[in-house]
Amino acid sequence: MTDDAKDILRQAALDYHKFPKPGKLEIRATKPMANGRDLARAYSPGVAEACIEIKNDPDTARDYTSRGNLVAVVTNGTAVLGLGNIGALASKPVMEGKAVLFKKFANIDCFDIELNEPDPEKLADIVCALEPTFGAINLEDIKAPDCFIVEKLCRERMNIPVFHDDQHGTAIVVGAAAFNALHVAGKKFEDIKIVSTGGGAAGIACLNMLLKLGVKRENVYLCDIEGLVYEGREKDMTPQKADYAQGTTPATLDDVIEGADLFLGLSGPGVLKPAMVKKMADRPIIFALANPNPEIDPEEARAANPDAIIATGRSDFPNQVNNVLCFPFIFRGALDVGATEINDEMKIACVEGIAALARATTSAEAAAAYKGEQLTFGADYLIPKPFDPRLMGVVASAVAGAAIETGVATRPVEDMVAYKAKLDGSVFKSAMIMRPVFEAARTASRSIVFAEGEDERVLRASQAIMEETTDLPILIGRPEVIERRCERAGLKIRPGVDFKIVNPQNDPRYRDYWETYHDLMARKGVTPDLAKAIMRTNTTAIAAVMVHRGEADSMICGTFGQFLWHLNYVQQILGTGGHHPVGALSLMILEDGPLFIADTQVHPEPTAEQIAETVIGAARHVRRFGVDPKVALCSHSQFGNLDTSSGRRMRTAMEILDSAPRDFAYEGEMHVDAALDVELRNRVFPAAHLPGAANTLVFANTDAASGVRNILKMKGGGLEVGPILMGMGNRCHIVTPSITARGLLNMSAVAGTPVAHYG
């Protein structure tokens, strides 16, 4: 890298920390503070009630304060990253960064605490005195052997989890990577020889973990800057190193590397030479974890032995051993069950959870975050990526379960399945609201045909459908293309084996399909030749014909192309037997709950009758999500104050709705703010009969509905489920090109719900 490039990166990093406001953390209130009543509850006199409750029962601090979700990251700055002893103040950016990771990956609140205290026993005294404030302590960047002393004293004296991440976090991720590397190499823990460099906190903890996983003590050789750690050596020794003494005579790394199955490096750059790699056992495992420069460059190691399985601590090489795979989730599980400590069983559960996740199919979210990388389990993919959202549910629930089983949980979780679902719901924003839809879908196995079967999002959704539902995907596409893309994406599914496929270029049903389409469209200008051409090239029409013929229960299309183009063919083929498109309903999942919006796609300027039909359809579909519909008819006119087209149509729609009994609440016409703000609505129109804030907004044209939907998605952080095509008997749904693989999974659950479940 040139000096200019380094200067650019340096300035970019400094700007990141400085703008738009200094630092990476801020504190926000979780309760309103808008008036005197709020002040009286938050502080004097109301705060006294919470204080008294906690005095009478200390366990209630979790109920009335943030302590149960609050972690302290504590350091004295004596061993920071690759920077060494830079002092407490200079370490603050690192500790703030750690706090940000806690929040991002596990929604744990965190304070960074940097202490000017080099004496380990005094440092332990300070940390122990913090116990009333925090639910757990994360020790960070304290030099060895002081870190061992501090952790030991704190664990003995504190009744909350104390975890030194440099030791145990590194050990857990190394354990997971080693577990899978041995699986790839066809070796076992109990049989391998390990040579390790670096006798610091992380190195010792990693060796301790590997022993717990089955490595034999006599097969471990520990080296440091003075060479092999052997019995009787006096220079640069600690009790922790002495535990791994091997033999009674001096030796070098080069002397002991012969036949090693695993090299574990937590030392410095250039320690492991290519000639040493050549001496290692067949299919050697090389963990060169020194940062920023590893013990050996991966390319040099592979040149020395092409079969080597390599991991580093860097993000620009495969298999980054990154503590963020561990610490947020082990703390999440420990805090949730009120664990008094993080014991070996919890750490091993963490190892097993991380390792198992890498062997599973890669999530669509991780694939999107690491676009272009091959995320298929093997030598170059031993551990999952930090942005794999499944880490929360898998690892935290495994840790919580181990805490319960070993008796260190003070608030055991009774239903572990529900707890994992809750964890998943905190990561996948759609998980909780979609639960009743998935449960209804599981009552019957429905076949769902995807028109764009070659799209990677469809392939990932199909994998998830078979893992999470009882539905049967059918994909339209070329078999060789689908198989190649499944393999490239690291998916286990294969066409013709795990799911059915329709090849538009060569399918034995081709004649049946074009004749069916011609029969439907012969009096609408479609000739046999045109029908043949459409059934070769138009996958949306093919999918619709399959549903019409009963070869599939429902279809999903629209991952590319314009909504109304797809709707035209769907309506031609499936718009019979009383079915017609009523409107498109989009569920927007927001921070404060769900909001449904219609009609986002179908009728550009709906009539009053179409608006009323959309309201009725929306109410029916909203109930599918376990939500009681409260519908607002929205326009620029508000309760008759403007004589506009939208206002007139909305008022007529209200008359149609009022002409018959309805089993849902509705009101209109009104502005969106009046729909969502009860106090404002009551000031404008006290007689309104809509209880509370509306959760369903129906607009007078698609421009308004689609605009609100897109603003909420792009600026409000909303997650869309939909569009749900109403009026077609759940036989078809047309999505939009921005949909994700998880969005397709959600829509498959909607399509997989038997009609009887929602009318």
N, C-alpha and C positions, 0 to 999 in steps of 0.2 A: 504494500500500500504506500502511495506517495505521501510526502509530508503535507501537501495541499489537501489530499483526501483526509488525512488524519485530523488536520485543523478544522475541516468542515464538520467531521463527525463530532469532534470535541465541542465545537460551538453549538451544534444541534443539541447535544446532550445538556449543555449548560442552559440553553434557551428553554428546553423542556422543563427543567427544574425552576426556572425563574418566571416564566410567563404562563398564563395571564396573571397569575398571582404566585408569590414564592412558595416553594414546597409542594408536596404531593398529598397533603392531608388537610382536612378542615373538620370542624365539629358542627353538627346540625342538630337542632331540637327535634324531638320526635313527637312532641305534643304542641297544640296551638298555644300561642301567647299573644292574643289579640285584644284582650280587655281585662278589666279588673277581676272578673270572675276567674279567668284563667290564672292570673297572678296569684290569687288567693289559694288556688288549689296547688299550683306548682311550688309556691314558697309559703310564707307565713299567711294564715295559720294552718292551711291544709296539709303542708308537708309533715307536720308533727304526727299526723295519723299514721303515715307510712313508717316514720321513725319508731313509734311505739310498737307497731306490729313486728318490726324486725327485732327490737329489743326483746320482745316476748318470745319470738321464734326466729332465730337467725336464718333458718332455711328460707324464710319468706323474702329475703333480700333478692332472691332470683325473681320473685313476683313483682316487686315494687321498685327495683332498680335495674340498671343494665349489666350488673355484675355477672350474671349467668351467661352473657354472650360477650364478655370483655376479656381480652388477653393483653398482657404486657410483654413487649419485646424489650429485653433488658441486655445492655452491654456495658463494658468499660472501654471498648475500642482498642483492645490490646492485640487482636488478631483479625483484622478486617479484610475479607475477601483475599485478593492477592496483594493488598496494600500493607499488611503488617500492623505494627503498633502505631496507629496514627492518632490515638487519643479519642476520648469520648465525643467531643464536639464534632470532629471531622467525620465520625462514623454516623452522624445523624441522617444524612441522605440515604444510607444503606438501610437503617432501621425504619425510616419512613417508607422506603420501598417494600420492606417486609410487611409492614402494616397494610399497605395497599394490596398486596397479594392475599393476605388474610381476608380482606373485604371482598375483593374481586372473585376469588375462587370458592369461598365458603361463607360469605356474608357474616363474617365475624368482625366485630368492632375491636379496634386495637389502638393502644397508646405505645409510642416508642419512648423508652426511658434510657437516657445515656448518663452514666454515673462516673464521676471522677474519683474512682476508688480502685487502686491497683491491688490492695491486700484482699486475697480471696475470702478470708473469714469475715472481714468487715463488709465486703460486698454481699456475702450471703446474709449477714445481719440486716442489711438494708432491704434486700429482696424479700426476706421473710416478713419484714414489717409492712410490706405492701399487701399482704394477704387479704385484708378486709376490702380492698378496692377491686381485686381481679378474680375472675373465675379460673384462670390458668396463667402460667408463666412460661414464656419462650426465651430461654437463654441463648445469646447469640454472640459470636465473634469475641470470645474470651480465650486467651491463650492457654495452651496446655503447659504444665499439668494443672494450672489454677482452675480450669473449667471443671475438672473432675471433682475438685474440692468443693467448689461452689454448688454444683449440682447435688452432690452427696448430702451436704448440710441442708440444702433447701428441701430435698425430698424427705429427709428425716423429720424436719420440723414443720413442714407445711401440709395442710390437709386438702390441697388442690393439686392438679397435675403440674409438674415441673418437667420441662422437656428441653434438652439442649440440642437444638436442631442440627448444629454442625456435626455433632456425633450421630445422633439417632436418626435424624432425617436422612442424612447421607447413607447411613447403614441400611435403612429400609429400602431406599431406591436401588442401592447396589445389590441388596439381597434379591429384589424383584428382577433386576436385569440379569443377575447371575443365574437365578432360577430358570429363566427362559433361554439364556445362552447355553446352559447345559442341556436343555431340552433340544435345542437346534443341533448341538454338537454330539448328541447321543451319549452324554456322560452323566455321572451321578455325583452328588456332593461327597458322599462317603469315600469315593475312589480318587478324587482329584488332588493334585499337588498345587499349592498356592504359594506364590512369591509376591510379597508386598513391599512397597517402598513408602516410607513416611510413617513415623511412629507418633504422630500427633493425635488429637482427639478424634478426628474423623477416621483416620486409619485404624486405630485401635477398636473403635466402635464397629467398623465394618467387619473386622476379623471376628469380633465377638458375635456379631449377627450370623456370620457364615458358619461359625461353630454351632450355633443354635439350629441352623438349617441342616446340619449333618456332616459338616467337614470335620475330619479328625485332626486333633491338635498337633499330632506328630507330623502331619503333612503340610504345616504352615511354616514358611520361612520369612521372617521380617527383617528388612534392611532399612538403614537410614544413611545419613551422610557419612557415618563412621563405618559403614559396612554391615555385615550380618550381626544381629542381636544374638549373642551367645552367652552361655552361663559363665559368670566370672568377669564379664566385661564391665568396666567401671566408668568409662567416658560417656557422657551424655545419655545416662540411663534414668529411667523412671520405673516405679513399680509396675506400671501398666505395660511397659515394654518388656520388662523382665518376665512377665507371664508367658511371653512368646519366645523365650530364649531357646536356641536350637544348637546343640552341640557345645563343645568347650573350646573351640579354636576359632580364630578370626577367619573371615571369608568375605569375598566381594559379591555383589549382585551377579556378576558374570559367572562366578563359581557355582552359584546355587540355582541359576535359571534353567539349567539342563533338565529337560523333561517336564517342565512346569506346564500344567493345564490352564492355569489362570494367573495372569499378572494383574495385580491390583496396585495402581499408582496413585498416590495422594501426596506427591512430593514436589517436583519441579521439572522444568522443561529439559528434554534431551537426556534424561536418565536412562531410558531403555534404548539400546542401540539395535539397528537392524540385524547385526550378527547374533545378538542375544535372542531375537525372535526366531531365528533359524534353529536355535538350540531347543526351543520349546517343543512340547508334545504335538502330535497331529491335531489339527483343527483347534489351535490355541485360542484362548479367550483373553483379550487384552483390554483392560479398563484403564485407560490413560486419562486420569481425571483432574490433573493439575490445571489451574486456570491462571491466566488466559491461554497459556501455551502448554499443551500436554506433554507427557513424558516421552512420547514419540509421535511424530506426525502420522495420521492414519494412512496416508498414501505410502509412506516409507514402510510402515508395518505390513501393509498389504503386498507391497513389492517383495518384501522378504519372505512372506508366506501368504499366497493368494487365498488360502482357506481360513485365514484368521478372522475371528469375530471380534469386532472392535466397538468400544464405547468411549466417549469423552465427556468432558463437562461443558462442551461448546455447543451452541445452537446451530452452527453452520456445518456440522458433521452429523451423520446418522447416530441414533442412540445417545441423545444427550441425557446424562444422569443429572436430573434436576430435582432439587428438594421440594419444589412446588408441587410435585406429584404426590407428596406425602403430607407435609405439615398442616396445610389448611384443613385437610379431611380427617386427620387423626385428632386434631383439636375439636373439629365439629362433632365427631362421634363422642369424644370424651365429655365435652360440655353438655351435650344433649341428654346424657344419662347421669350427669352429676358425678363423674368419676373422681375419685380422690387421688388417683395417680394414673400414669400411663405405664403399664407393666409389659413384660416380655410378650405375653399372649396377645395383647393389643397390637404390638409392633409386628408380630408375625402375621396376624390377621391382615394388617396393612400390606405387608409384603405379598401375601397370597392374592389379595384383591387387586393390587396393581398388576401383578404378573398375569392373572387370569384375564384382565381387561385387554391386555395387549394381544392375547391369543384369540380374542373374540373379533368379530367383524368390526372394522373401523367405523366410527360414527360419521354421519354426514357432516356434522358440525366441525369435527376435527379435520375432515378432508377439505372443507371449505377454508378453514383457517390456515391450512398448510398446503394450499393448492400447488400441484406440480410435483409433490413428494409422493414416493411410493410407500403407502401405509399398509403394507401386507406383512403379517407376522413372518419373521425370518431373521436372518443374520443382520439385516439393516433396519429391523423394526422389532426391538426386543421389549420396549416399554412404551406405554401410551404417551401421547402428546399432552402437555399441560392444558390445552384448550379442549380436551375431550370432556364434554359435560357429564358423561356417565361416571366420572371419578367420584363425584359427590355421593351419589347413591350407593355405588358399589363399595367404596373404601370406608366412608363414614359409617355405613350400616354394619360393615364387618367389624370395625373397631368397637362400635357400641355393643354389638353382640358379644364380643370377647370380654368387654368390661363387665357385662351382666353375668356371663358364665363364670368369671373369676371372682365375683363378689365385691368388686370395687365400685360398682354403680350405686349411687344413693337414690337415684330416680329411674329405676329400670323401665324400659319400654316394654309394654305388654304385647303389642302387635307389631312385630318387626316388618311384616309386609307393608302395613300402613305407614310405618316410619320411613321405609325406603321410598314409598310412593310420595311422601311429603318432601323428602330430600330431592327427588327427581323434579317435583313440582316447583321447587325453589330455583331450579336451573332451567328446566323446560317450562317456559311461561304458560304454555298451553296445557300442561299435564293435568292440573286440577279441574279446570273447566271442561276438559274433554273426557274426564273419567266416566260420567254417566253415558256418554255416547259410545265409548269403547265397551262399557259393560253391556249396553243394549246390543251392540254389534256381535258380541260373543255368544248371543243366544241362538244364532244361526250362522251357518257357513254360506256366504254368498260369493259368487264369482264376479270379479271386477276386472273389466278389460281396460287397459291403458292404451290410448291411441298412439302416444309417442313413446313406444317401448324401448327405443334406443337411447333415450335421454338418461344420463347418469343419475339424475335425481329420481327418475322413475325406478331405475334399478335398485338404488339404495332404499327407496320406499318399499319396493317389493320384498327385499330382504327383511325389512322391519315388519312388514305385514305378516310374513310367515313366522316371525319370532314372537310377535305380540298379539296376534289376532287369530281367528279361525277362518278368515277370508282366503280366497284362492285367486291370486293374480293371473291375468292373461295378458301377455304383452304382444303388441303388433310391431313387427320389425324384422330385420334380416338376422337370422340365427347366428351367423358368423360374426356380425358386428356386435350383437348383444353379448355373445360369449367373450369376445376380445375385451369389451369394456368392463364386463364383470371381473375378469381376471386383472385388468389394469387397476381397478378400484379396490382390489383385495376382497371382493365379495365371494361368499361360498356358494351362492346359488348359480345354477347353470340351466340354460334353456333346454326344454325337453326332459329334464330330470326333476327339477324343483318347481317348475311352473310351465304352463302351456304357452305356446307361441303361435302367432299367425304371421306367416311370411307373405307379404303382399306381392312379392315377385313370383312366388311359386307355392300355392296352397291348393290342396285337392278340393277345397270348398269354393274355389273361385267362381265356378259357373253358378252354383247355388246363390252366391252373394250378388253377382251382377244381375241375375234374373230376378231376385227379390227386390233389388233396388229399382230395376226397370218396371216391375209390376206396380210399385208404389208411385213412380214418377212418369209413367208412359203418357199420361194425359196432361203433363206439365212440361212438355217439350223435350223430354229426355229420350234419346234414341238408344237402341241396344249398343251401338258403338260407344256412345258417350257413357252409358252405364258401365261398360267394360273398362273404359279408361279411368273412370272415377274409382272403381273397385281395385284398380292396380296402384293408384297414386294417392288417394285421399284416405288417410288412416282414420280420420274422424268419422267419415261415412262408413267405413268398414266396421268400426266399433259400434256405431249405431245400428247397423244391420244385424250384427251379432246379438245385440240386446233385443231387437225386434223379433228375431228368430228364436229367442229363448236360450241361446248359447252362452249368454252372460246375464247376470242380474242387473248390473249397472256398468256405466262407463265413466271414465275421467279423461278429459282432453284439455288442451289449451296451454301446455307448457311453452308453446311458441305460437305466434299468430294472434290475430285480433278476435276478441270475444264474439262479436256478432257474426264473423265469418264462420266460426264453429257452430254457433247457434242456428244458422241457416240450415245446415245439413242435419243437425239434431232435430230441428223442428220438422223438416221434411219427412224424416223417417219415424220418429217417435212421437210426433204431435198428433196422435190418433187416440181414439177411445176416451175422449174427454180430457186428455192431457194437453196442456199448452203452457208456455213459459209465463209465469206470473211476475217474476222479478228475481233479482239477485240480492242475496242477503250476505253481508260480510260481518263476521264477528271480529271486533278489535279488542285484543286483550291489553289492558292498560294497567299502570301501577295501582290504581284504585279500584280495579275491577273491570268486568266486561262491558262493552258497549256495542250494540248491534246497529248496523246501518243498511238502509235499503232505499230505493232500488239503485244499485251501483252500476248496472250494466245493461239491462234488457230494454226498458222503455225510455227513450230520450226525453219525451214530453208526455208522461202518462195522462190518460183521462182520469176523471174523478172515479169512474168505475174501476179502472186499473189501480189507482191509489188505494181504494178501499180493499180490493183484492190483495194487494201487497201487504197492507196492514194485517189482514186476517192470516195470510200465509206466514208473515214474519212472527206473529204471536205463537202460531203453532210450532214453528221451528225453534224459537227461543226456548220453549219448554223442553226440547230435547236435551238441552244443556243443564237442566235442573234449575233454570232461572224463571221466576215469575214475571211474565212480560208486562212492561209499563211503556206504552207506545206514545210517542209524541209525533204529530204531523207537523213538519217544519216547513216554513216558508218565510219570505221577507215580510209578508203581512202578518200581523199579530192580533188575533181575536177580532178580525173584521176591520182593522184600522186602515187598510189599503185596498183599493179596487184594482188588483193586478190579476193576471192570468193564473199565477200560482195560488194566490189567495182564494180566488173563486173556485178553482178546482179542489183545493183543500176543504173549503167550506161545504161543497157538494159531497165530497167524500165523507165528511163528518155526518151529513144527513143520511147517507147510505148506511153508515155504521150504526147510527142511532135508530135505524128503522127496524132493527131486530135485536134480540138479547145477545150480548157478547159475554164470554167468560174470561175477559181480560180487561185491564184498565187502558184507556186511551184518552187523548185530549189534543186539541188543535183548533185553528192553525196558530203557530207560535214561532218565535225566534228560538234558536238553539240554546242561547243562554237561559231563557225562561224555562226551557225543557229540563235543563240540568240544575238550575238554581231554584229551589222551592220558595225561598223568601222573595226573590225577584218576581217569580210568577204570581205569588199571592198579592204583591203590591199592584201588579198590572191587571190581574183578573182573579179576584178573591174567590169567584165561584167555580174555578177550575176543579174538575173531579178526577185529577190524576194524583194518586198518593205518592209522595216522595219524588225523588229525581227520576226522570225517564231513563230507561236502559236500552230503549230501541228508538232510533230516529228514522222516520220515513220522510223522504224529500220529494219535492214536486218535479224534479228533473234529475237526470243522471249526472249532469255537470256538477251540481251541488253535492250529491251523495258521494260520487267518486272523488271529488275534491277534498271533502272532509275526511274520507277514508285515507287518502294518500297523505294528507297533512298529518294525521294522527300516526301514520306508519313511519313517515320520514322525520318528523320533528318531535312527535310525542312519544317515540319509542314503542309504539303499538305493534303488536304481533297479530297478523291477520290469520283467521281461519275462514277459508272460503275462496271465492264467492260460492254460496250455496244456491243452486238453481232451484227455485220454488215452482211447483206446479207440474213437474214432470214425473211425479210418483217415485222420486228417488232413483230414477233409472239413468240419470245423467247429471254430471256436474262439470262445468267448464271453469277451469282455474285461470290464472293469469301468468304471464311469463316470469314474473318475479318470484314465484312460489319456490319454496325450499323443499328438500326431501322430507323433512318433518311435516311441512305443510301438506305434502301429498299423502303422508301417512295419516294425518288428521282427516283429510278429505276421504280417504279410503274407509275410515271408521264411519264417517257420515254416510257414505254410499253403502256401507255394509250393514247399516241398521235396517231391519225389516220395517216395512211401511206401517205395520200395525202398532209400532212403538210411538209413532207421532201423528197418526191420523192421515 
